[in-house]
Amino acid sequence: MSRLITRYNAAERINHWVVAICFILLAISGLALFYPAFFWLTGIFGTPQLARILHPFVGVLMVAGFARQFLRYWRHNLVNHEDIRWMLAVRQALVGDEVGDTGKYNGGQKGMFWVMTLCLLVMLMTGVIMWRPWFAGYFPIPLVRVALLCHAWAALILIASIIVHIYAAFWVKGTISAMVEGKVSPAWARKHHPAWYREVSEKADQS
């Protein structure tokens, strides 16, 4: 197989970038609203009031976008023994020496997937509880305060995880272009995701 391999189709790439843009907007507005030192970031939205209004609506859009990704990818992100091997040898992976018979996603990518799933679930539930003026009035104030704290912690964990995700995407040459153009070379696939490469190759030979 010498031709480029399709890793993500157009719909998958658009979905990914919609979620990514929503995340950036949410991170900026969330940091601005939760931490006084970053309040100046509300200027990006025009006014603090507008940032506060838009934040939960963008959050709903991000959850909806990720829900679509979840339904599409969850089977590919079930952790197996090869992923455990990858995680235990992550230092080798960082220097370019891939470990294990990796499928479509490696152990790090699968970990990111489930961290994002958990964080978004927490943020969705707590976000509804603290969403004024629509829902917060239905909950007792102590619960709203707990929701605020859990929301902030889930957001910080997600932001830190996404930073690592972005760093890894730039670190592994070819990853960014795969999400922009949707294609990878056979050599890239064979090196970083050998089990997935064999699966794709077998399907190509049968067609």
C-alpha positions, 0 to 999 in steps of 0.5 A: 500500500503506497497511497495515502491512508484516510484516517479521518473523513471530512465529517470527523474533522469538522466535528473535531474542530467544532469541539476544539473551537468550543473548548477554546472559547469555554477555557477563555471565558471560564478562566475569566469568570472563575479567576479574577486575574483572568477577568480581562479575557472577557474583553474577547467576547465584548463584555463580561455580561456577554461572556457569561451568557455565551459560556453555558450555550457554547458548553452545550454545543461542545457537549453535543459535538463530543457526544457525536465523537463518543458514539463514533469512537468509544469502541476504538478507545476500550483499553487493552493489554497493548495500551497498558504496555504503551502506558508503561513505556510512555518514555520510549514513545516520547523519544519516538520508539513506539511500543506495542501493537497499537490500534487506531489509538494508543494508550495516551489517546485513549486515556485522553478520551476517557478523561474528556468524557468524565470531565464533560459529564461532570461539567454538564451536570454541574453546569446545569445546576449553576446555570442562572437564571434558568436552572440554579433557582431549583437547587439549594444554595449549598448544592450550587456552591459544590457544583461551582467547585466541582465544575472548576476542578473538572475544567482545570483537569480538562484544560491540563489534559488538552494542553498535553494532547496538543503538545503530543499532537505537535510532537508526533509529526504527521498528527496535525496534518492527519486532522487537517487533511484527513490523510496519513502515509503508510509509513506513519500508520505502520510506525505509530499504529501498526494494528490499525495499519494492518486492519486498513491494509486488509480491507484495501486488499479485499476491496 
